[in-house]
Amino acid sequence: MTDTAVDRRDFLCTVAGCAAAAGVAGCTEPTHTDFFRKHLEELSPEQVKGMIADLEREYSERFGKDVTVGTQEAREGVSFAYALDLSRCIGCRRCVHACVKENNQSRSPEIQWIRVLEMEKSKGIDLHHADPYYDAETVPRPGHFYMPVACQHCRNAPCVKSCPVGATWQEPDGIVVIDYDWCIGCRCCMASCPYGARRFNWADPQLPAEDMNPKTHLLGNRPRPKGVVEKCTFCIHRVREGLYPACVEVCPVGARKFGNLNDPQSEIRYVLENKRVFVLKSELNTRPRFYYFYGV
C-alpha cells in the first residue's frame, strides 16, 4: 500500500469519526470552523495571527465593542496552583457569579464552572450527601460547611487522556486548556473527569452584549460555540499577566489562594508547607493542582 493510500484512509477515517461524534453531540460543524482548521498547536505564527484578527473582528461586530483575543503563552519557570480554605468559605457563591461574568459564560441557560457543595459538619466531607442546590436566606447555615469544586487542573488528567482528537492538554504552567476549534463535542472528557468540572454547550450560548467581557484569551474566556466543552482555566487571560483569578479577588473572606509553586515566597507555597492540606479523590492519582486546607 502506498503512502498516499494510507494518508487518504486516515483522512477519511478522521472525517467520518468527527462527523459521527459531532452528529451525536448536536454540533453544526465537526470542528466548528470553515473547513477542519488545523489543531492550534500545529498552526504557524502567521496563521495564528490571521485567525486572531478574524476572531477579534467577528466578536467586535457581534458585541458592538472592541474585543481583544490574547495569545499570552506560559511564562518560563511558572507552575500555577490553587488552594481553598474550607474553614473560611461561607458558601456565598460570589465566586460562582464572578466566574460567569469574567469568563463570558452563557446566561440563558447560565453555565457555571464552579459548584459550591454544602455539607453537614457532623458528617465531615461526604460527597454522597453534598448539596450543590442549597437555598438559604443567609449563609453560612448553622451546622454546615462549604466546598467549592471546579477544574482541578490535574497533572495526570483523565480528560486529557480520553480526548480522541487531542483537543485538550496541559500547558507548561499547569493550566489544562481546550482548543474550542478542535473539540468535536464527543464529551469523552466529561465522562472521564471524576470532578464533574466540564460543561457542554447544548445550545448557542446566550451572552448579552452589555455583559460581555471584551478582554479574552484564545484558550480561555473567548465566546464558545454550540457543541463544545468548556471549563475553568484559572482565568488564563488574567493570571498570565500577573493578576489573580476573578474568584480569588471576589472572595469576601479570603478563602481562596493562588500562586506560583516555584516561588518559595508565594502564598501558595506557604499554605502547602504549613497547613493541613489534602486533594479531592486522591485515591485516583489524578494529582490535582487544586488543594484544600484548614487554615484554622
C-alpha positions in Angstrom: 0.0 0.0 0.0 1.4 3.4 -0.9 1.9 6.3 1.5 -0.8 8.2 -0.5 -3.3 5.4 0.1 -2.6 5.4 3.8 -3.0 9.2 4.0 -6.3 9.0 2.3 -7.5 6.2 4.5 -6.5 8.1 7.7 -8.1 11.3 6.4 -11.4 9.5 5.6 -11.4 7.8 9.0 -10.8 11.2 10.7 -13.6 12.9 8.7 -16.1 10.0 9.4 -15.2 9.9 13.1 -15.5 13.6 13.6 -18.8 13.8 11.7 -20.3 10.9 13.7 -19.2 12.4 17.1 -20.4 15.8 16.0 -23.8 14.4 15.0 -24.3 12.7 18.3 -23.3 15.9 20.1 -25.6 18.1 18.1 -22.8 20.2 16.6 -23.4 22.2 13.5 -19.9 21.6 12.2 -17.5 18.8 13.0 -14.8 21.1 14.3 -16.8 24.4 14.3 -14.6 26.0 11.7 -14.8 26.8 8.0 -13.1 23.5 7.0 -11.3 21.5 9.5 -8.9 24.1 10.9 -5.7 22.6 12.0 -5.1 22.0 15.7 -3.9 25.1 17.4 -0.5 23.6 18.3 0.1 22.9 14.6 -0.6 26.4 13.3 2.2 28.7 12.1 2.7 32.1 13.8 1.3 33.7 10.6 -1.8 31.5 10.7 -2.4 32.2 14.3 -2.1 36.0 13.7 -4.6 35.8 10.9 -7.0 33.7 13.0 -6.8 36.1 15.9 -7.5 39.1 13.6 -10.6 37.3 12.2 -11.9 36.4 15.7 -11.4 39.9 17.0 -13.3 41.3 14.0 -16.1 38.8 14.4 -16.5 39.4 18.1 -16.3 43.1 17.9 -19.0 43.2 15.3 -21.2 40.8 17.2 -21.0 42.6 20.6 -20.5 46.2 19.4 -17.4 46.8 21.4 -13.6 46.4 20.9 -12.9 42.8 21.8 -9.3 41.5 22.1 -8.3 37.9 21.8 -5.0 37.3 23.6 -2.5 34.5 23.0 -0.2 35.0 26.0 1.9 31.9 26.5 3.0 30.3 29.7 5.8 32.2 31.4 9.0 30.3 31.9 9.5 28.9 35.5 5.9 29.4 36.5 3.8 26.5 37.8 0.3 27.6 39.0 -1.6 26.1 41.8 -4.8 26.9 43.8 -5.7 26.4 47.4 -9.1 26.8 49.2 -9.6 27.2 52.9 -12.5 25.1 54.0 -12.5 26.7 57.4 -13.3 30.1 55.9 -15.6 29.5 53.0 -19.1 30.7 53.8 -21.0 29.4 50.8 -22.0 32.8 49.4 -21.4 31.7 45.8 -19.8 35.1 44.9 -17.0 33.2 43.3 -19.5 31.4 41.0 -21.1 34.6 39.7 -17.7 36.4 39.4 -16.5 33.5 37.3 -19.6 33.6 35.0 -19.1 37.4 34.5 -15.4 37.2 33.9 -15.3 34.3 31.6 -18.3 35.0 29.3 -20.3 32.0 30.1 -23.8 31.7 28.7 -26.5 33.5 30.7 -29.5 31.6 29.3 -29.1 28.9 30.4 -26.4 30.1 32.7 -23.3 27.9 32.6 -21.4 27.8 35.8 -17.8 26.4 36.0 -17.8 26.4 39.8 -20.1 24.3 42.0 -20.4 25.0 45.8 -21.3 21.9 47.8 -23.0 22.3 51.2 -22.2 19.6 53.7 -23.1 18.8 57.3 -20.3 19.4 59.8 -21.4 16.2 61.7 -20.7 14.1 58.6 -17.5 15.8 57.5 -16.5 15.6 53.8 -19.3 13.4 52.4 -19.7 13.9 48.7 -22.6 11.4 48.6 -24.8 13.7 50.7 -23.4 17.0 49.5 -26.0 19.5 48.3 -25.0 21.8 45.4 -28.5 23.3 45.2 -28.9 24.6 48.7 -31.1 27.7 49.0 -30.7 29.7 52.1 -31.6 33.3 53.1 -28.3 33.7 54.9 -25.0 31.8 54.8 -23.3 30.0 56.3 -26.1 27.9 57.6 -25.6 26.6 61.2 -24.2 23.1 61.3 -22.9 23.3 57.7 -19.7 24.0 55.8 -19.0 24.5 52.1 -16.6 23.0 49.5 -16.4 24.8 46.1 -15.4 22.4 43.3 -14.1 23.3 39.8 -11.5 22.0 37.4 -8.6 20.6 39.4 -6.0 21.1 36.6 -4.7 17.6 37.3 -1.1 16.7 36.4 -2.4 13.2 35.5 -5.6 14.4 33.9 -8.1 11.7 32.8 -9.8 14.3 30.5 -6.6 14.8 28.5 -6.0 11.1 28.1 -9.6 10.4 27.0 -9.9 13.1 24.3 -9.9 11.2 20.9 -8.6 14.2 18.9 -6.2 15.9 21.3 -8.3 19.0 21.8 -7.3 19.3 25.4 -3.9 19.4 27.0 -1.9 20.7 29.9 0.2 23.8 29.4 3.8 24.2 30.8 2.4 26.4 33.6 -0.1 23.7 34.6 -3.3 25.1 33.2 -5.4 22.5 31.4 -6.8 24.1 28.3 -9.3 23.3 25.5 -8.9 24.2 21.8 -12.6 25.1 21.1 -12.0 24.9 17.3 -10.7 21.4 17.5 -13.2 20.0 20.1 -15.7 17.7 18.4 -18.2 17.6 21.2 -18.0 13.9 21.9 -17.9 14.6 25.7 -15.4 11.8 26.4 -13.6 14.3 28.7 -16.8 14.9 30.7 -17.3 11.2 31.2 -13.7 10.7 32.4 -13.5 13.7 34.7 -14.1 12.5 38.3 -14.8 16.0 39.5 -17.6 16.9 37.1 -15.7 20.0 36.1 -16.5 20.3 32.4 -19.6 21.8 30.8 -21.1 21.2 27.4 -22.8 23.8 25.2 -26.0 22.2 24.1 -27.3 25.4 22.5 -25.8 28.6 21.1 -24.6 30.4 24.3 -26.6 33.4 25.1 -24.3 36.3 26.1 -25.8 39.8 26.2 -23.5 42.4 24.6 -23.6 44.5 27.8 -22.4 41.6 29.8 -19.5 40.6 27.5 -16.0 40.9 28.9 -14.0 42.2 25.9 -10.6 41.1 27.2 -10.4 37.5 26.2 -7.9 34.7 25.6 -7.9 32.2 22.7 -7.7 29.2 25.1 -9.9 30.8 27.8 -12.8 33.1 28.0 -13.5 34.0 24.4 -17.1 33.2 23.3 -17.6 29.5 22.7 -19.8 28.0 20.0 -22.6 25.4 20.4 -21.4 21.8 20.7 -18.1 22.2 22.5 -16.9 21.6 26.1 -15.6 24.3 28.3 -14.3 24.7 31.9 -12.3 26.8 34.3 -8.9 27.9 33.0 -7.7 29.6 36.2 -8.7 32.8 34.3 -5.8 32.3 31.9 -6.2 35.8 30.5 -5.6 37.2 33.9 -3.0 35.0 35.6 -0.6 35.1 32.7 -0.5 38.9 33.2 0.2 38.7 36.9 -3.4 39.0 38.2 -5.4 36.8 40.4 -8.3 34.7 39.0 -11.6 36.6 39.4 -12.9 34.1 42.0 -9.9 34.8 44.2 -10.4 38.6 44.0 -14.1 38.5 44.8 -14.0 36.1 47.8 -15.1 38.2 50.8 -13.4 36.1 53.4 -10.1 35.4 51.7 -10.7 31.6 51.5 -9.1 31.3 48.0 -5.3 31.4 47.4 -3.4 31.2 44.1 0.1 31.5 43.0 3.3 30.1 41.6 4.5 26.8 43.2 8.1 27.5 42.0 8.2 30.7 44.1 9.3 29.9 47.6 7.9 33.2 48.8 4.5 32.7 47.4 1.4 32.4 49.5 0.5 29.0 47.8 3.9 27.6 49.0 3.3 28.8 52.5 -0.1 27.1 52.6 1.3 23.8 51.3 4.2 23.9 53.8 2.4 25.0 56.9 -1.3 23.9 56.7 -3.3 20.7 56.8 -3.6 20.1 53.1 -5.4 17.5 51.0 -6.7 16.9 47.5 -10.1 15.7 46.4 -10.2 12.0 45.5 -6.5 11.4 46.0 -7.0 7.6 45.5 -7.5 8.2 41.8 -3.9 9.5 41.4 -5.0 12.5 39.2 -2.6 14.7 41.1 -4.6 17.9 41.2 -3.2 21.4 41.3 -6.2 22.4 43.4 -5.6 21.9 47.1 -8.0 22.1 50.1 -6.8 23.1 53.5 -7.9 24.1 57.0 -6.5 27.5 57.9 -7.8 27.5 61.5 
